[in-house]
Amino acid sequence: MKTKTITVFLFLSGVTGIYIGFSLLFTPIEFEASAGIPVVNNVNLLSEIRSSGGILLAAGFIIALGAFRPEITRTALIISSLFYLGYGISRSVAILFDGAPDTSLIAVTLAELIIGAISLVLLRSHSYIIKK
């Protein structure tokens, strides 16, 4: 049961990362506009957004692959933890320094923190299963 939970979680977590990474890399203006963030005629900002999209896309692929390749499940859980908690904590710091953003970005922050926390719990569970 626990391994099936980990498999489903990694697949969903990975597909989420793939979707966001792909969107940031290939359609950044439209993707950011969906969150109320205007990114028009700013080549430097587009470069920053696209570069983040590339790393998110790669992380998403590794996380999703961990659902199907048991030998990298632990690595995928670690990357999922770092990926989602890194973003969630960074957004929390931004809220402290810059103030609260739009409610959609606050919801994203909470989702990232929750997914990252679940990743850590499943990593601990997975490590326990391996030791048995």
N, C-alpha and C positions, 0 to 999 in steps of 0.2 A: 504493500500500500504506500509506504513512504517513498519508495523509488518511483512509483507512478505519479505521485504528487510532485516530486522533483522534476520529472520529465515534462509534465504538463506546464509547470511553472516556468521552467527554462525555455520551453517553446514559446509561451506567451510573452515572457520578458524579452526574449531575443527578437521575436517578430515586432514587438513595440520599438525596440532599438533600431531595427532595420527600417521600419516605416519612417521614424523620425529622422534618422540619418539620411536616408534616401531623399526625403522631402527637403531637408536643409541643404543637401549637396546639389540637388538638381532643380528644385523649385523654391528657393529661399524667399523670394518676394511674396509669393502666394501663401506659403506656409506661415511666415511671420505675420502677414496681414490677417490671417485667421485668428490670431491672438491679439489683434489690434495694434500691431507694431509696424509702423511704416518704414520700409526699407527701399526707398526709391532714389536712384541716381547717387548712390554712395558706394563706389567701387571698393573702398577700403573696408567698409562694414560688411559688404557682400563677401569679400575674401575671408574675413573672420568667421562669418556664419558658415560658409561652404567648408572651411577647414574643420570646423567642429562637426559638421555633418559627416565628413569622411571618417573621422575616428568613431563616431557613434554608429555608423553603418558597419564598420569592421567589428566593433564590440558586439553589436547585435548578431552578426553572423556567428561569432565564436560562442556567444551565449546560446543561441538556437542550436548550434551543432552539438553542444553539450547535452542536449536532450536526447540525441540519437547515438552519441559516442561515449560509452561509459568511462573510457579512459581519460576523457577531458571534462567530465561532469564537475569535479571539484574545481578545476580551473574556471569553468563557466560560472559557477556559483560565486567564486571570488571576484571575477570580472563584473558580474551582475551587481554584487554588493558595492564595489568601488564605483562603478558607472552610475548607479542610481543614487547612492548616498552622497557621492561627490557632487552631483548636480543639486540634490535636495539641500545639502548643507551649504553649498555655495549660494543658492537662491535665498536661504535663510539669512546668511551674512549680508547679502544685498538688501534684504528687507530691513535689517538693523541699520545699515548705513544710509540707504536711499529712501526708505519708506515703503509702504505696501503698494504693490503693483495691482493691476486689474485682477478681479476675482478669479478669472480663468488661470492666471499664472500662480495664484495662491493654491488653487486646486492641483495644478501640476506639481507644485512643490510638495504638497502633502502626499500625492501619489508616488513621487520619487522616493520620499522618505519611507513610506510604507513598503514599497517594492524592495528597497534596499534592506530594510529591517527583515522582511521575509526571507530575502536571500541569505542573510546572516544566520537566521534560525535554521533554514534548510541546510546550510553549509555545516552547521554543528550537527544536525541530524544525520547528514550524509557521512560525516566523519565517524559518527557513532556506528552507523551501519557497516562501514568498511572495517572497523576494529573488531566487530563481532565474528 
